[in-house]
């Protein structure tokens, strides 16, 4: 066990019922005696995450974004270019799951608004409005994503006395902003005001904006410049506008969350992520974890500042950002957004594969920003079906952890060049990277020592589309900037599928550690103990079964509290439907924290994917370290 104060609180929801028996097994796996353990219903675990259907799916969405046009031109995309790219998307990329076109930035030129002050199109120069393009995309089996921050109020609406807050005809749009409170004052031409959330009508305006987009069948909203709203600071520019404070920031996010519900995926862009991303975790689905894609290329993917700063962007490049925030990823937690992919900006195919491998293994959205005019012969990197299958199955990987020390404190605590993630069927994805600019390197991930697998596994190279046979490790000799991506399918061990806790989703103060001997693999999850906070520590696994029925779970655990400890166990579907529980399960006492036992229990699961959550709820006792679970028929 570690000191719980070392981690901020986090939680994941879940509920499940469990009728269980427990067996204690010595670390050497000697014969054990089954013990019947009483069970009882438990209250649901307390959540600190938004825990939406989007994050419960795991990986982020696949889509195309206008950034590749707008950034080089420093201008909004013309409507004819938008249409040409949508038509290209429909013909060349939508068959591979890129089923959404999303706007981005350069929005000051959208001044036409509804009677309630909501913009009607991306730019005034566009002939057609949001509704037209939403319909155009839907006719082609695709969706419209929108870049806009509902905290923005266009000055055209402020200056028009006929514009009133939705549902509040007594409140003018001018009444919900403070005089002179401009977004990026002196930088963006004073076109947009910030919403003053302390004023009457502010909540109706913001939530009405979200409802407006939902009525337009927009399923994805990118909300940008959140750091500028919270404290007005940009790490590179300095003070850019007036600060609005932590309390107002949290209020605004909570309103967004409430209005979005389960129908709109919220992408939070440029957040400071203070307090270990507590506010963003509670209210958003995706968070940006690095600086903008900018000109693209290797320097933006792996170069630039490598260290941490406690302000946006905490880490400069996605390698560091994904690694540093990996303790916050996973089912029901946060989708980490590495920003846009611009394959045409890289110098080699090795670099393009590395870009794709990193985004896929980290569970990032796969957001293409190349245009149809830029893509040339590089579209292949986006259309590898073996690779895309990992995203489709909800893959969210983690770097290899070496200790429980945060990456911001010790960059050696996590390995940004060796990643693994487990899929619901029990197979794995392993990604190996060489970030060196000059040296060829051999990278290896050992299945027993690093993943905790018992025995060998089948290995498939996903770019070569070639099965490599049965092996005990994944290894590759990589040129500078090169990478490899493998799918690992373990051989069945006693008919059970093992899911190590070190690669699951952690919440509520639970997290990785390896400070006790005897664990399998790289480590275990600790922190499953009583907390003083408002969220319960937990760990969540995504598992797949062929049919509905009763299954046996074996939990490898440590408990040296001197008495039986309990955890709350649950099983749900990604859509929140309860399969079983919640219910307490017992973990009998063991000799020391270096002694590991196994508790066996029955659980009902639905055919397909299930989320199994173990947490230390308010009515549980004691504390447990969790090494892995095994699922058998």
SVG drawing of the C-alpha trace seen along z (x, -y; Angstrom):
<svg xmlns="http://www.w3.org/2000/svg" viewBox="-39 -48 62 77">
<polyline fill="none" stroke="black" stroke-width="0.4" points="0.0,0.0 1.1,-3.6 0.1,-6.9 -3.2,-7.8 -2.5,-11.5 0.0,-11.1 -2.8,-10.8 -5.8,-13.1 -9.2,-11.5 -10.8,-10.0 -13.6,-7.5 -15.5,-5.4 -19.0,-4.3 -20.2,-0.8 -22.6,1.6 -22.6,5.4 -23.9,8.4 -21.7,11.2 -22.4,14.4 -19.0,15.6 -16.7,18.1 -13.1,17.3 -10.0,19.4 -6.7,18.3 -3.7,19.4 -0.1,19.2 2.2,17.1 3.9,20.3 0.4,21.5 0.3,24.5 -3.0,26.3 -5.5,24.2 -8.7,24.7 -11.9,23.1 -13.6,21.0 -17.3,20.0 -17.5,16.3 -20.8,14.5 -21.8,11.7 -24.3,8.9 -25.6,6.0 -23.5,2.9 -24.3,-0.8 -23.0,-2.1 -19.5,-3.5 -19.2,-7.3 -17.9,-8.8 -15.5,-11.6 -15.6,-11.1 -18.3,-12.1 -18.3,-8.4 -20.1,-8.9 -20.9,-6.3 -18.1,-7.8 -15.3,-7.3 -16.8,-3.9 -16.2,-2.8 -12.5,-3.4 -10.7,-5.0 -11.6,-8.3 -13.5,-8.8 -12.2,-8.8 -12.8,-12.0 -11.4,-14.6 -10.8,-18.2 -10.2,-21.4 -7.0,-22.3 -4.7,-21.3 -6.3,-24.0 -7.0,-26.7 -3.6,-26.6 -1.3,-27.1 -3.6,-29.8 -4.4,-31.3 -7.9,-31.7 -11.3,-29.9 -11.8,-27.2 -13.9,-28.4 -17.2,-26.5 -16.2,-25.0 -13.0,-23.6 -15.1,-22.2 -17.4,-20.5 -14.6,-19.1 -13.0,-17.6 -16.3,-16.1 -16.8,-14.4 -13.2,-13.0 -13.9,-11.9 -17.0,-10.1 -15.3,-8.2 -11.8,-7.5 -11.9,-7.5 -15.4,-6.9 -15.2,-3.3 -12.4,-3.0 -14.5,-4.5 -13.7,-8.2 -17.3,-9.1 -17.3,-12.7 -16.2,-16.1 -15.3,-18.7 -14.7,-22.5 -11.9,-24.1 -10.9,-27.6 -10.9,-30.8 -14.5,-31.5 -14.4,-35.3 -15.9,-35.7 -19.2,-34.0 -21.4,-36.9 -24.8,-35.8 -26.8,-34.5 -30.2,-33.2 -32.5,-35.3 -30.8,-33.8 -27.3,-34.8 -26.1,-31.4 -24.0,-31.3 -25.8,-29.8 -22.8,-28.7 -19.0,-28.4 -18.3,-31.6 -20.3,-34.5 -19.0,-33.8 -20.6,-30.4 -23.9,-30.2 -25.2,-27.2 -25.9,-26.9 -25.1,-24.1 -28.4,-22.3 -27.6,-22.1 -24.2,-20.5 -25.5,-18.2 -28.0,-16.9 -25.4,-16.7 -23.1,-14.6 -26.0,-12.4 -27.0,-11.6 -23.6,-10.1 -23.6,-8.2 -21.5,-10.7 -21.8,-13.3 -21.0,-17.0 -18.6,-17.9 -18.4,-21.5 -15.6,-23.6 -17.1,-26.2 -17.0,-27.3 -20.4,-28.0 -18.6,-30.5 -18.1,-32.8 -20.6,-35.5 -20.2,-37.3 -20.2,-41.0 -22.8,-41.2 -25.3,-39.5 -24.2,-41.8 -24.7,-44.9 -28.1,-43.8 -30.8,-44.7 -33.3,-42.3 -31.1,-39.3 -32.3,-37.7 -31.4,-34.6 -33.2,-31.5 -36.2,-31.0 -35.5,-34.4 -36.9,-37.1 -36.4,-39.5 -32.6,-39.2 -30.7,-40.6 -27.5,-39.0 -25.7,-42.2 -26.7,-41.5 -24.7,-38.3 -21.3,-39.7 -19.1,-42.2 -18.1,-45.3 -14.6,-44.9 -14.3,-41.2 -13.1,-40.1 -11.6,-36.8 -7.9,-37.3 -8.3,-41.1 -6.2,-42.9 -5.3,-39.7 -8.5,-38.5 -9.9,-41.9 -12.3,-42.0 -14.8,-40.0 -15.9,-37.6 -16.8,-38.3 -16.5,-35.7 -19.8,-34.7 -20.1,-35.9 -21.4,-32.8 -22.4,-34.8 -25.1,-36.8 -28.8,-35.8 -29.4,-34.1 -25.8,-32.8 -26.7,-29.2 -29.7,-29.3 -27.4,-30.8 -24.7,-28.2 -26.9,-25.2 -29.1,-26.5 -26.0,-26.6 -25.4,-22.9 -29.0,-22.1 -28.9,-24.1 -26.1,-22.0 -27.8,-18.8 -30.9,-19.7 -28.7,-20.1 -27.6,-16.5 -24.1,-17.5 -22.6,-14.6 -19.2,-16.1 -18.3,-19.6 -14.7,-20.8 -14.5,-23.5 -11.3,-25.5 -9.2,-28.0 -10.3,-26.8 -7.1,-27.8 -7.6,-31.3 -11.0,-31.4 -9.9,-29.9 -7.0,-32.3 -6.4,-34.3 -2.8,-33.0 -1.0,-31.6 2.4,-30.1 3.9,-31.5 2.1,-34.9 1.4,-35.8 -1.8,-37.5 -4.2,-37.3 -7.5,-38.3 -9.2,-38.7 -9.1,-35.7 -12.5,-34.2 -11.3,-32.0 -11.5,-28.3 -15.0,-28.4 -16.5,-30.0 -14.5,-27.6 -15.9,-24.6 -19.4,-26.0 -19.1,-26.4 -17.8,-22.8 -20.6,-21.5 -23.2,-23.3 -21.6,-21.8 -21.6,-18.3 -25.2,-18.6 -26.4,-19.9 -24.4,-17.4 -25.7,-14.3 -25.1,-11.1 -25.9,-12.6 -22.9,-14.9 -19.2,-14.1 -17.3,-16.9 -13.8,-17.6 -12.0,-20.0 -9.2,-21.8 -6.3,-23.8 -7.2,-23.1 -4.6,-23.8 -5.6,-20.5 -5.0,-21.8 -5.5,-19.5 -4.6,-16.4 -7.4,-17.2 -10.1,-16.8 -12.5,-19.3 -12.0,-18.0 -12.4,-14.4 -15.7,-15.2 -17.2,-17.0 -15.5,-16.1 -14.9,-13.2 -11.6,-14.2 -8.8,-16.4 -5.9,-17.8 -2.6,-16.7 -0.1,-18.5 0.5,-21.6 -1.2,-22.2 -0.2,-20.1 0.9,-23.4 3.1,-22.6 3.1,-18.9 6.2,-16.7 8.5,-15.0 9.4,-18.0 5.7,-18.4 5.3,-14.6 8.4,-14.0 10.5,-17.1 10.3,-20.4 10.2,-20.8 10.2,-17.4 9.6,-18.5 6.5,-19.3 5.0,-22.7 2.0,-23.3 0.0,-25.2 -1.2,-24.6 0.4,-22.8 1.7,-20.7 3.8,-18.7 4.7,-19.9 4.6,-16.8 2.1,-13.9 4.7,-11.3 5.3,-13.1 1.6,-14.1 0.2,-10.7 2.9,-9.2 2.4,-11.8 -1.4,-11.6 -1.7,-7.9 -2.8,-7.4 -6.0,-9.3 -6.9,-7.3 -9.1,-4.2 -12.7,-3.1 -14.9,-5.6 -12.0,-8.0 -10.6,-10.4 -9.8,-10.1 -6.4,-11.7 -6.4,-13.8 -3.0,-14.1 -4.4,-16.6 -4.4,-16.3 -2.6,-13.9 -0.9,-15.4 0.7,-12.5 1.8,-14.7 4.1,-16.8 6.4,-13.9 9.7,-13.2 9.4,-9.4 7.0,-6.5 8.7,-5.4 7.6,-8.7 4.1,-8.3 3.7,-4.9 5.0,-6.1 2.4,-8.9 -0.4,-6.4 1.0,-3.8 1.2,-6.4 -2.3,-7.7 -3.8,-4.2 -2.0,-2.7 -2.8,-5.7 -6.5,-5.6 -6.5,-9.0 -9.0,-10.2 -7.8,-9.6 -8.2,-13.0 -6.9,-13.5 -6.1,-17.0 -4.5,-16.5 -6.7,-17.8 -7.5,-16.0 -5.0,-18.3 -2.3,-17.6 -2.6,-13.8 -0.8,-12.7 0.2,-9.0 0.1,-9.1 -3.5,-8.0 -2.3,-4.4 -1.2,-5.2 -4.8,-5.9 -6.4,-2.9 -4.6,0.2 -7.5,2.4 -5.4,4.4 -4.4,1.2 -7.9,-0.4 -9.4,2.7 -7.6,1.8 -9.3,-1.6 -12.6,0.1 -12.3,2.4 -11.7,-0.5 -7.9,-0.1 -6.5,-2.3 -2.9,-1.5 -0.4,-2.6 3.4,-3.1 5.4,-0.6 5.5,-1.9 8.7,-1.6 7.4,-3.1 4.5,-5.0 6.3,-8.3 4.4,-10.8 6.0,-11.3 6.0,-15.1 8.3,-14.5 10.5,-11.7 10.6,-11.2 12.2,-7.9 9.1,-6.5 7.4,-5.6 8.8,-4.5 7.4,-6.6 8.9,-4.2 7.3,-0.9 3.5,-0.7 0.9,2.0 -2.8,2.2 -5.3,5.0 -8.4,5.6 -11.7,7.0 -11.0,10.5 -7.8,10.7 -5.4,10.1 -2.9,7.3 -1.5,4.5 2.2,3.7 3.9,0.7 7.6,0.1 9.1,-3.2 12.6,-4.7 12.5,-8.4 16.2,-8.8 17.3,-11.1 20.4,-9.2 20.8,-5.7 19.2,-2.5 17.8,-0.8 16.3,2.6 13.2,2.4 11.7,5.4 8.7,6.0 8.7,9.3 5.3,10.9 5.9,12.4 7.9,9.6 6.2,6.6 2.6,7.9 2.3,10.6 1.3,13.2 1.8,16.8 3.4,18.5 3.9,17.7 1.6,16.0 1.0,15.7 2.5,12.5 1.3,10.7 3.1,7.7 0.2,5.3 2.0,3.3 3.6,6.3 0.3,8.2 2.4,11.2 2.1,13.8 5.5,14.2 4.6,17.4 4.5,18.2 6.9,16.1 7.6,14.9 8.4,11.3 7.8,8.6 11.0,7.2 12.0,5.0 15.2,3.3 14.2,-0.2 15.8,-2.9 15.6,-6.4 12.0,-7.6 10.7,-4.1 8.2,-2.0 6.5,1.4 3.0,2.4 2.1,6.0 -1.1,7.9 -0.4,10.4 -2.8,13.3 -2.0,15.3 -2.2,19.1 -5.0,20.1 -3.9,20.9 -6.2,23.3 -9.0,22.1 -8.9,18.6 -8.2,15.2 -6.0,12.9 -6.4,9.1 -3.6,7.4 -4.7,4.4 -1.6,2.5 -3.1,1.9 -6.7,1.4 -8.5,-1.9 -7.8,-3.5 -9.9,-5.9 -10.5,-7.6 -6.9,-7.4 -6.2,-3.9 -3.1,-3.6 0.0,-1.7 2.7,-0.6 5.4,2.1 6.8,1.5 5.9,5.0 7.5,8.2 5.8,11.3 3.5,9.6 3.2,10.9 4.2,8.5 5.3,4.9 3.2,4.1 -0.2,4.0 -2.9,1.5 -3.0,0.1 -4.9,-2.7 -8.0,-0.4 -8.5,-1.6 -10.7,-4.1 -10.4,-7.7 -11.6,-11.0 -12.8,-12.3 -16.0,-12.3 -15.0,-9.6 -14.2,-5.9 -10.9,-4.3 -11.5,-1.7 -10.1,0.3 -12.1,1.2 -11.6,4.0 -13.2,4.4 -13.9,8.1 -15.6,10.0 -17.5,13.3 -19.3,15.3 -22.6,15.7 -24.7,14.5 -24.1,16.7 -22.3,17.2 -18.5,16.9 -15.8,17.4 -13.4,14.6 -10.1,15.2 -8.7,12.1 -4.9,12.2 -4.6,9.8 -2.7,8.9 -4.3,8.0 -2.1,7.6 -4.6,5.6 -5.0,8.5 -8.7,8.9 -10.9,9.7 -11.2,6.8 -14.1,6.2 -14.5,4.5 -17.6,3.6 -17.7,5.5 -20.0,4.7 -20.6,5.6 -22.2,3.2 -22.4,2.6 -20.8,-0.4 -24.4,-1.9 -24.7,-1.9 -27.1,1.0 -26.5,3.1 -25.6,6.7 -24.8,7.8 -24.5,6.0 -23.1,4.0 -22.2,6.5 -19.4,6.9 -16.8,9.6 -14.4,10.7 -10.6,10.9 -9.3,12.9 -6.3,11.6 -2.8,12.8 0.5,12.7 2.2,9.7 1.9,7.2 4.4,9.4 2.1,12.4 -0.4,12.9 -3.5,15.0 -6.4,15.7 -10.1,15.1 -12.5,16.9 -16.0,15.6 -18.9,16.0 -20.3,13.2 -23.0,12.9 -22.0,11.3 -23.8,10.5 -22.6,11.7 -20.1,9.3 -18.2,6.6 -18.7,5.9 -17.1,3.5 -16.1,5.1 -15.3,2.6 -13.8,3.3 -13.8,0.4 -13.4,-0.4 -16.8,-1.9 -18.1,-3.6 -19.5,-0.4 -16.4,1.8 -13.8,2.7 -10.0,2.8 -7.7,2.5 -6.5,4.6 -3.7,4.5 -4.9,6.0 -2.5,7.8 -4.8,9.3 -8.2,10.9 -8.7,14.1 -12.0,14.9 -13.0,18.4 -16.2,20.3"/>
</svg>
